[in-house]
Amino acid sequence: MITVAGSLNIDLVTEAERFPLPGETILGTGFSTVFGGKGANQAVAAARLGGKVKMVGKVGNDLYGESYLEHLKKEAVDVSNVKPVTHLPTGTASIVVAEQDNQIIVVAGANGNVDRAYMKETLDQMKKGVLLVQLEIPDEAVEEAMQAAKANGSIVILNPAPFKPLPAEWWELADYVTPNEHEAAALKKDSTFNEAYREKLIVTRGSEGASFFENGEEVLVPAPKVTPIDTTGAGDTFNGALAAFLDQGFELRTAVEKAVKAASMSITALGAQSAMPTLQQLEGGEGHA
């Protein structure tokens, strides 16, 4: 069982040929409203790759929240621990896609209402397996989730995004920490980091793939060559895939190799969740239509 504790956002995606300069207005080339949020993205990625996934988080008691719950059910994600709240809207993310990259602004909404008490209540009965958390919900909820998972012997994966320095206790609770290369550089400069923690790092490196340490040596897993269309959600695909394959019993190297391939496939189509590959596509090497 994979438990994903994290955010659920509605993504408001604008496409343009380039990013606007500060104070500048430019014409876009497209707009769409899609399901997002790092938590839910990673839950969908894991479910599409054969994982049995339970989502833990909150949405607003609004049309966005209702539609999100129905969407996750169709993606075979258990939403029995996703609570609608009446006093806050469903979280949103405003995304600009241009120049084969993206810029994102997140408004937490109901995600900010996921607290320690709610996490404790929902995770008391968590089954042993894999916990996957990110940093788009309050720190107290992240910490409670990791403590509960550690207590029942689950594998704990912490994706430190959006980036912030990690408390020393979180390093101890996490089995794997999955920054991108920029986040990894910042983590290593923080006072809570020590060399023993590098064995927990799995660093995503964009078109180069991902790296991790094995027997004290850094291992680079190269990414397959693809033509990128939209990089939104690539990191979430990697994390969801990593959780899915570790939960299925694969060794770390194999799980990372499969996660790199899944992330590479995800950038060959527009969108985050919509571009995430299924297990059949991953194993068959199929691209997106």
N, C-alpha and C positions, 0 to 999 in steps of 0.2 A: 504493500500500500504506500502510495506517495501522498503526503500531506503538503499542500502549498498554502502557506499563510502569507497573505499579501494584498495588493491593491487590485481594484477593478475600476477601470476608467473608460469613458467614451472618448475615442480619439477623433479630433476634428482635423482632418488632414488636407492641407493646401499644397498643391504642386506648382512649381515655378521653374523657369529656366535657370535662375540664380537666386541667391539669398539677397534680400534688400539690405542696403546700408542703413545705419541708424538714422531715423527721421525720414527715410525714403519710402515712397509708395510705388510699387510695381504691379503689373498685371500678372495674375496667376494663370496657369493652364488647366487646372482641374481642382475639384473639391469633393471630399467624401466624408461620411460619418461612419466610423467603424469601431468595433470592440477592441479595447486595449487595457493598459495597466500591466505592470511587470508581473504581478502575481498571477492574474488570469491568463496572460499570455503564456507564461511558463506552464500553467496547468494544462492549457490546450495543447501546447507542444508535447508534453509528456503523454497526454491521453491519446493523441494521434499516433504516437509511436508505441502504443500497446500498453501504456501504464494504467493502472487502476488508481484514479486520482480523486482526492477530496479537497475542495477549495474551502479556505477559512478566511472570511473577511466581511465587509459591509458595503451595501449600496444604498442609495437614497430610495425612499418610498415614492418613486416617480416613474415616468414612462421609460426613462433610460434604464433604471434599475430592474423594472419588470422584464424589459426586453433582454437585458443581460442574463438574467436567471434562465430564461427560456433558451437563449443561445447556448449557454454552458451545458444545459441538459442535453441538447442536441449533439454537443461535442462529447457526450458520455462522461462529463465531469460531475461528481456528486456535489450538489450545492445545499445540502441539508444544514451546513454550518455557515451559510452566507445570509446575514441578517439585514433586512431592509430597515432603515431608520427614517423617522418622519421629519426631523428638524434640520437635516442637511441634504444637499443634492448629491447625486452620484458623481464621483470624481470625473474630472475631464483632463485631457491632454491636448494642447494645441500644437500641431506638428507641421513644420514646413519641410517639404522634400524638394531638394534641388542639388544639382552638381554631384549626383551619385552619393549624396549624404543627407543628413537631416538635423534639424534643430527642434527642441521640444520644451514646452513650458507646461508643468503639471499643477493643477489645482486639486488639493486632496479631497475636499468634500467629505463624504461619508467615510472614506478611508482613514481620516484623522480621528475617527471615533472608535477605532479598534484599540481597546486598552488592555491592560494586564488582566483585569477581571474577566473580560470576555474571552480572551485567549485561554486563560486557565480553565474556564467553564467548558469551552469547546474541545480542548485538547486532553482533558482528563481521561477520555476513553480512546485516545489516539492509538492506533495499532502500530506495532513495530514495523519499520520499513525505512522510508526516506522522508526527511523534512527538508523542504526548500523554502527559504525566506529571502526577501529583499528589503530595501529601506524606504519604501513608499508608504509604510504604516509607522505609527509611533514606536520609538525605541523600546519602550516598556513592553510592548506586545511582541516585538522581535525577540527580546531577551526571554520572556516567559515561554515562547514557543520553543526556543532552543533548549531551555532548561528541561521542559517536559519531554522533548525528544531524546535528550541525552539520558534522562532518567529511565526511559524504557528501552534503551539500546538501539535507537534508530541512528542511521547515518544522517548527519546534519550538514547541509550545503547552504552557505551564506553567500549570496550575490550582493556585494557592497555597492549597490547603485539605487538611487542617485548617491554619489560618493559622499562619505563623511568618515572621519577617523573612527576606528573601531576601539571600544573599550577592551582592556586586556582580558577580561572575563569572556568576551565573545570569541576571542582567538582560542581560548581553552575549550569552549563549548562546541566550536565548529570542527567538523572533520575536514571539510574542504571550503576554501574561500575562493571565489571565482571573479576576480576583477578583470577589466580590460587592461591593456598595457599602461595606459595613462593612470588609471586608478591604482595599479600595482606599484608604479613608481611613487605615488603619493603615500601609499600604505607603508612602504619600506622606509620612508623618511619620518614617519610618526614615531613618537617616543614609546608607544605600546608594542612596537614590532621588535621581535628578536629573531635571530637566525634560525631558531628551531621551528619557527612558523613557516618558513619557506617551503617546507615539506607539505604544507596544507594548501599552498597556492596552485591554482589552475588558472593560467592567464590566457585570455582570448586575445589574439593578435591580428584580427581582421583578415585580410587576404593571405597572411602568412600562416594562419591556422591557430594553434594553441600550444602552450607548453606547460609542463609540470615536472616535478622532481621525482626521480625513481632511484633508490639506492644512492642518494647523494648527488646524482647527476641530473642536469636539466635535459629533458626530452622534448623535442619539438615535433609536433604532429602537423604536417603540412596540410593546407587546404587544397581541395581540387580546384582547378582553374575554371571559373565561370564568368559570365558577363553580368555584372551587377546592374540591377534595375532599381532596387529600393532596399537599403540596408536596415530600415526600420524593423525591429524585432529580431535581428540576427542573434544578439546576445541572449535574448529570452529563449529563442529556439535552442541555442546551445545548452542553457541551463536546464530547460525542461527535458531535453534529450539526455543529458548527463544523469539527471535524476531517474529517468525511465530505465536506462540501461544498467545503472548501478542497482536499482531495485530488482531488475530481472536477473541479477547475479553475475553480470559480466565483470571481469577485472578492470581496474582503473584505465589502463592503456587502451583497451578495446572500447570502453565506454567513451573515452575522450575522442577516439578516432571516429566513432559513430556520431558523436555530438558535433564534431567539426564538419562532417559531411552533411548533416542535417542543416546546420547553420548556413553552409555554403549554398545549399539548395534553396533556402528560404529567401535569399537576396536576388533570386532570378525572377521574381514576380512582385507586383505591388502589394503593399499592406504588411501587417505584422502577422496576425493569426491566419488570415486568408492565404498567406504564402507558406505556411508551415507544412512540411511534407508529412505524409502518412508513412507507416511502417512499410507498406507495400511499395511506395515510391522510393523510399530510402534503400530497400533491399534490391529493388529492380534498377536503381540508378536513373529512374525516370525524372524528367524535368517537368516544369509546369506547362500547362497548355497555354 
